[in-house]
Amino acid sequence: MIAESDIHKNLLDSLSGGICAINRDRVITYWNKNTTTLTGYMHSETVGKCCRDDILMYVDEQGKGVCENECMALGAMADGAPRSMEVYAHHKDGYRVPVLVRILPLKNLEGQVIGAIEELHDNSSKAEYVHKTEELEKRALLDPQTGLMKRRGLEMNLRTMFSVMQRYGWSYGIFLVDIDGLKRINDLHGPKTGDAVVKMVTKTLLNSVRASDMVGRWGGDEFMVIAMNVTENHLRIIANKIHALIEQSGFFVGTDAIRVTVSVSGTVAQSSDTVDALLKRLNHLMSQGKSSGKNCISV
């Protein structure tokens, strides 16, 4: 006969979302398979540890820790009211993943609050990206290391973009994202670590933009984002979000923490632009920003 506890465990493991339970001391007591799928952390790596022990490290889209002022779980346990928030969790591989977190107080049979349940759902819009990927693979326009569109594909999309702007009057924001100090990481830690940094930045960047935005690899340490229906007022918001979330990403190689910053330049494409003029302006903005030091935003 199957034990009741096993039935509960199988039920929780079968749910589409991640489930994490903590006690009143914020020690993790349960961690289901979907939480592992979402975060990369195994049950054996989390159960028995405090949720404050640099595991998920939730941040908002500005890169600020959401638990620094008020822990959502403690709040739910204190007043018995559920909480929910869109956050970015830290994946074991270092990158940031968008998560919708719902927190419920956990009560015993007497109605006493004995802990909290965190329900985690992947908050990224993957369907459109998967469709784009399949189409790009057919046309051999993908970068094999990151799975992103190559420079040739981005240039094709830039040309198409101007046709769309002239026909429909849509606005586009274009961003360059440059990894600061990638060569130094390669020199100090080897090319495998450098490759891991590129992949970490790729995934965080994809999770920082909308599914409708185009993300590609412009060069070895440089990425491009083409964002539709973006005005000048949106540029800095998007640039700050990209900058902050990548800065809050990281992983360990042995005892060494590997973290990077990026420099971001952005501009709104004008109907009077050409592709060459647009790229020249983007590169000029990047150079302007970096002339006063790396880890910059120039829009």
Stockholm file with secondary structure:
# STOCKHOLM 1.0

chainA/1-299         MIAESDIHKNLLDSLSGGICAINRDRVITYWNKNTTTLTGYMHSETVGKCCRDDILMYVDEQGKGVCENECMALGAMADGAPRSMEVYAHHKDGYRVPVLVRILPLKNLEGQVIGAIEELHDNSSKAEYVHKTEELEKRALLDPQTGLMKRRGLEMNLRTMFSVMQRYGWSYGIFLVDIDGLKRINDLHGPKTGDAVVKMVTKTLLNSVRASDMVGRWGGDEFMVIAMNVTENHLRIIANKIHALIEQSGFFVGTDAIRVTVSVSGTVAQSSDTVDALLKRLNHLMSQGKSSGKNCISV
#=GR chainA/1-299 SS CCCHHHHHHHHHHHSSSEEEEEETTCBEEEECHHHHHHHCCCHHHHTTSBTTSSSSCCBCTTSCBTTTTCCHHHHHHHHCCCEEEEEEEECTTSCEEEEEEEEEEEECTTSCEEEEEEEEEECCCHHHHHHHHHHHHHTTCBCTTTCSBCHHHHHHHHHHHHHHHHHHCCCEEEEEEEETTHHHHHHHHCHHHHHHHHHHHHHHHHTTSCTTSEEEECSSSEEEEEEESCCHHHHHHHHHHHHHHHHTCCEEETTEEECCCEEEEEEECCTTCCHHHHHHHHHHHHHHHHHTCSSCEEC
#=GC SS_cons         CCCHHHHHHHHHHHSSSEEEEEETTCBEEEECHHHHHHHCCCHHHHTTSBTTSSSSCCBCTTSCBTTTTCCHHHHHHHHCCCEEEEEEEECTTSCEEEEEEEEEEEECTTSCEEEEEEEEEECCCHHHHHHHHHHHHHTTCBCTTTCSBCHHHHHHHHHHHHHHHHHHCCCEEEEEEEETTHHHHHHHHCHHHHHHHHHHHHHHHHTTSCTTSEEEECSSSEEEEEEESCCHHHHHHHHHHHHHHHHTCCEEETTEEECCCEEEEEEECCTTCCHHHHHHHHHHHHHHHHHTCSSCEEC
//
